[in-house]
Each structure stands twice: as structure tokens, then as C-alpha cells.
Amino acid sequence: MIKDMDTLSYRENYLKAIRFNYPEYIPVTISVFWPLWNTYRERLEEIAEKYKLFFPGFKRGSIKYEGKPGIIYVNEYRYDAFKCLWYFNIKGYQGQVVKHPLDDWKNFRDFQFPDPDEGVPTESNGIISWEKIFEGMEKARDEGNLIVAGMPHGFFFQRLYYLRGFKNLLLDFIYKPPEIYELIKNLTEYNLELVDRYLKFNGIDFFSFGDDLGMQDRMPISPKTFREFIFPAYRKIFNKIRERGIDIRLHSDGHLMEVIDQIIESGANILNIQDVVNGLKNIKKLIDQGIAIHLDIDRQNLIPYGKPEEIEKYIEHVVKILASKKGGLLFYAEIHPPTPLENIRALAKAFEKNIWLN
């Protein structure tokens, strides 16, 4: 059974954790991707119901299933709001860009960004209207939930290579054509326009950004290149938010220790980063600096392929190294095929046992 809360709501405890203000427990989010929901269905719902503290927003019957239990393969193409063409082959998973609207700079003159008045673009689909976004934020406030200003995943570095193509972008960083500076300027201004519209809503708890910066064991660009092309935009966008006293959560997959100081300097104070590729010792140093870590538990090996007892032992190990009564540690566990159901149960059980700070 999940331990009963004494005084704090989920939102209050979460905010105490990211602000090092003595939370009652380490906040946990278990995020199961749709192909696994479609595989395990009611059996997985039973786990989510039992450990509902770790499945924020889950309601039994809210997941829509299709076909026979298992992964559903598709063959779909669609354009996003920036006119990038995406290809998808598994339902419930992100696709990849197969046509880049600015792969040739000749197209740059006529290229137009989405209209920021229309709403916030999703990474690989259309635009969510401001009316719908603010309705959701109002509902969160009414229900006592976290009020999050959600910016698009892939809002900057990734968007640059979605537009240009990865190889083209890296060559731009080397040869430095004038167009790359103009594109970066325009993308920065576009993100600032979105931030301005969000800031019209009073009571935002934090902004959430996503931009996968790292590879498995290194950065795809040097710290010097990051300083010249990415850092100024991050700093300008994040500073506008921090000037209002609002926290900033930045998600990034991959290894990014070479630029972590720049990311912190730019204004991000909550980092959703991966554990193994960045190292628990490095992560502990960040927490000791006052940077809250929303730790992404090893989804590549441990969760899908580890034994339940290994999962339980690892969570205990991480808590021992990183947790303190003051706060600063949160857990995020992303669950993908072929993770067995017993591993999901073991993960929830390990969290239940180890997150209590009082």
C-alpha cells in the first residue's frame, strides 16, 4: 500500500522537492509508453491503480486500446507546423523527419515560422490552441495540480536539425553561413513569442522545455560550438522566465556533462537527465550545487532487461547516493518494450519502499 500523506498535496510536495524545501517524499513519475499499455492492458492498469502516486493523472479506463494486445506497426507520414515531414512506423512512438524544409538555403527566403498567436506547436504534429492550453492550465489550478507551461520537445537544437537536416546543421556550425545566424535569431524570437503568451497566465509553477542534446557517451557538438550557437538562445529565452521568478525544467536525453555548466548558466534549474550516461557522481555534484534533478532511470538496460531484484537494489542505491531530506531529487522512469510486467511492478515497489524522507 502507498503510504498515506500527512499534510502535503502532490503539487506541494513536488514544489518543495524542486526548491530544496524539505519534501515529505521523493516525487516519482512512471511513464509507460502506449505500446506497453496496449500489450498488458488491464494487468498494467492494476499496477497503476495500486501505485497511483507514481502514475500522475491515471484513471482506470482512460487508456484506449487497439487491435490485439501488442505493438501496432504503422506506415504513416505527416507534416508538423514547421512543414517538416515525419515518418512513423510504430503507433505511440515518435517518428523521424524524412524531409527537411530548409535542407537547401534557397528555401530560406520564403520560409515562415508558425504563427505564435495560433498556439504551441507539437514536436511532430500540429498546433495546440492557446484556448485549449489555458483551459488545461485552469483545470490544473482548479484541481490543485501542478501548473506547467509546456514548451515543445525539441524546441531549439533539435528543431534546427529538423529544419536543416543533421548533417547540414553540423556543416553550418563549421562553415558558418550567414543564414544559420539568421535562422537561430528567428527561432529564438519565435520561442520568446511563445513564452510571452504563456506569461499572460498567472500562477505558473514552472516552464518545461525539451531538447535532446547528447549522444550515448558524448556530445555531437563541442562546448565551444554550443557556446556560440545554442547557449545565447537558451539564455535569452530562460532569462525572460527566470526574471519572473519562475522555475525552468529542461529535459535532455544523452550525455551532456561537457555543457552542463552552460545549461545551468543559461537559467535551467531543474534538469531531467539520464542516470547511467551522465554518471551518478556527476549528478550528485549538481544536486549539491542546488540544481534539482529529475532523474531518468536506466531505460536502456535495467528496466527492460534487469531482474526485479536488480531494479529494487538499484533504486535503493540511487536514493542512498543522491537523496537528502532537503530535497532536490525526483525520479522519472520511462517504460518501453520489451519490459516485462514484473519489472514494472518491481520498480513501483522499489519506489514505494525508498522514497520516504521523513
N, C-alpha and C positions, 0 to 999 in steps of 0.2 A: 504493500500500500504506500502511496505517496504521503509523506509527512504533511500534516495539516499546517497551514500558515498561521503564525501567531498574530501578526499585525499588518504586514505589508502586502499590497496587491502585487501582481506580476509586474506591472508597469513601475511601481515604486521601487521594487527590488532591483529591476533591470537598471533603472537610472542610478540607483546607489552603486551598483556594480561598475558601470562605466565611469562614474565620477569618484571612485575610491572613497565611498562614504558608508562603508560597513554594511553591505547587504546581508540578508539572512542566509542566502544560499547562492551558489554559482548558477546563473541563468543558463539554460540548455535549450537548443533548438535541434530537433531531429527532423531532417528534411528528406523524405523518401520521394524519389522521382517516380513519375507516373507509371513507367513500365513495371516497376515492382508492385505498386498498388494494384495494377491490373493482373499481376501474377498471383499475389497472395490474398487479395480482396478481404473477405470478412475476417480471416485469421489475422491479418495485419491490423484491421480495424480494432480487433480485441486488444491488441498490444497498445495501440494509440489511445484507446479508451482507458485502459488501466494506468497508463503513464501520461495522462493528458497534459500534465505540466510541461512535458518536453515536446508536445505537438501543438504549439500555439494555434488557435483558430480552428482546430479539427472538430468536426461534427460528424457523427455517425450518419452514413448515407449521403454525405456531401461529395464523395468521390464518384465520378461517373466512369463505369467500366464499358469496355467494348470487346466484342468477339469472345473467343475462347481465352481462358487465362494464359497470360504470357506476353511477350514482346510483340508489338504490331509494327510491321515494316511498311513503309510508305514510299512513294516516289513523287514528292511534291516540290514545286518551285513557287516562290512568291517574292515580291518586291517589298522592301521596307520603305520608310518615309523619306529616306535619302536616295532612293532609286538604286540601291544595291540589290542584286538578285541573289536570293538564298536558295540552297537546295537542302531538303530534309529527307532522311531515309528511315528514321525511327520516330514513331509518334511519341510525343512527350519529351523529346530531346531537341537541343539547339542544333541548327544546321550549320552550313558554312557558305560564305559568299563565293559565288562562282562567276559573277560579273560585276566588275568594279566601275562605277560611272566615271571616275577620273583616272582610269588607267592610262589615258593619254591626256597630257596637259591641254591639248587643243579643245577638250571639252570643258575646260575650267571657266572660260569666259561666260558661257551660258548656264553654268550650274547654279542652282538655287537651293538654299537650305530650306527645311520645312518652316512653316510659319509658326513662330513660338506662341502666337495667340490661339492656335488651334488646340494645343495641349502638349503632353510629353510623349515623345516617340518611344516605342519599344525598340529593343535591340534588332529584332528581325521581322517585325510586323508593321502595323500601322501606328496611329497616334491615339492616345487615351485623352479624351477631352478634359479640360480644366474643370468643367462642371462635375464630371464623374470622379475626378481626383479629389476635389474638395468635398464632395458628398461622402467619399470614403473616409477622409480625414475627420469630418464632422461626426460620422458614425463612430470612429475610433475614440474620439473625445467623449461622446455620449456614453459609450460602454466602458470607459475607463482604461482603454488600451493605449499602447504607445502611438504617438502621433509622429509618423515618419514621412519626410519629404523624399520620395524615391526618385532619384535620377536614373537615367538609362544605364544598364550594364554596358560596358564598352563605350563610355561617354567620351573618351578622348584618344588615347593611344590606339586602342582597337578601332575606333571609328576612322582614324586616319588611314589605317591599312585596309579597312573595309572599302574606303573610297578609292584609295590608290592601288591596292594590292600590296602584299607584304614585301615582296622583293623590290618593287618600285619605291616604297617608302624608305627602305634601308638605303637604297641608292640616293634618294633625295637627301638623306642625312649626311651622305658623303659629299655629293656634288653641289648641294645647296642651291638649287634653282630658286629664283625669286618667288615662284608660285607656291613653294612649300611654306614660306613665311606668311604669305597672304592667306593660304588655307588654314594655317594654325590660328592666325588672327581672327578669321571669320568663325572658326569652330569655337574659339574661346568666347567670342561675343555672343554666339548662339547659346552656349551654356549659361552665360551670365543673364541672358534674357529669361531663360527658364527659371533660374534662381530668383530673379526679381519677382516673377509671378508667384512662385511659391511663398516668398516672404510676405506677401499680402495676407497670408493666413497666420493668425495669431496662435501661439502656443505650440509651435513645432518642437518636439523633443530632440530630434537630430535629423540631419540630412544623411542619406545613404547613397554612396557612389560605388560603381564597379568598373574596374579596368584591369584586365589580366595582363600583368607586366612581365612575368617571369617565365622561364622555361624550367625544366626539371632540376638543373643544377647550376644555372647561371642566368644572367640577363641577356636578352637578344641585342641590347644596345649598351654602350659603355656609360658609366656615370657622367662622363663629360658630355656625351650626346644627350642624355636625359636632362642634364642641367640646361643645355641650350634650347632644346625643342619642346620638352614636356613640362619641366618644373615651372617655368614662368606662368603657364596657363593654369596649372594646379594652384599655384599661389594666389593668382588673381581671383580665381573662382572661389577658393576656400576662404580667402580673407574676407570677402564680402559677407560670408555666412558667419565667420567667427567674430566679426565686428558687431554682430547682433547677439553675441553670447550664446550661439547655438553650436552644439557638438557636431562633428563630422565623422562618419564611419566610411572607411574606404575598404572595399573588398578587392583582393588581387590573388589570383592563383599563381603558383610557381614560386621560384626562388627570387627574392628581391632584396637581399641584405645589402648589396652594394649601393642601393639608392634609398635605403630606409631612412637615413638622416635627412635626405632631401624631401622625402614624403612627409616626415614629421615637421620639418621647417616650413613646408607649404601650408600646414594647418590641420592636417588629419590627426585626430587624437583617439580614434577607435579603429583598430586595424583587424580586419577579418583575413587572416593569413593561414597558410598551411603549416602544420607542425614539422613533419619529417624533413621536408625540403629546405626549411629555414633553420631548423635546429632549436631544441628546447632551451639550450643555454643562451643563445642569442635572443630568444623570445623573453626569457626571464629578465634580461638586461633592459628590454623595452618596458616591461611592467614596472621595474624598479625606477625607470625614468618618469613614470606617471602616464604611460601610454596604455590604454585599455586594449586587451587582446581578446578578440572573438575567435577563439582557436578552432581551426578547421582540422578535425581529427582525420588521421590517415585513411582516406577513402580508396587509395590505390591498392593497398595490400592488406592491412589489418582488418578493416571492416568486412570486405568481401571474402577474404581467404583465410583469415586468422581463426583460431579456435575460440570458443566462447570464453574459456578461462584466460586466454591471452588478452582478449579485449578487456576483461574485468581487471586484470593485473595492470594493463597499460593505463587505463583511466585512473586507477589508484596512484600509479607512478607520476602521471602528469599533475594531478592535484597536489601531491607531495612536493613537487618541484616549484610549481607556479602559483598556487593559491595562497592567499592570506586573508585574514579576517577583514582587512581594509577594503578588499575588492580588487578590481582591475582585470579579472579573468572571467570570460564567458566561453561556453562551448557551442560549437556548431558541428553537426555530424550529417554529412550528405551521403545518402544511401543509394547505391546503384546495383544493377545486376552484375554478377550473379550472387549477390549477398544472400545467404540462407536466412530463413526466418528466425532460426535460433540465435543468429548473430545479432539481429536487430533487438531481440528480447534481451540478450546478454548485455548489449550496450545500454539499453534503458535501465536495466537492473543495476549496472555498474554506476551509472549516473545517480540513481536513487540512493545508492549507498554512500557515495563520496562527495556530494555537492554541499552538504550542510556545514555552515561555517560557525554556528552558534551551539 
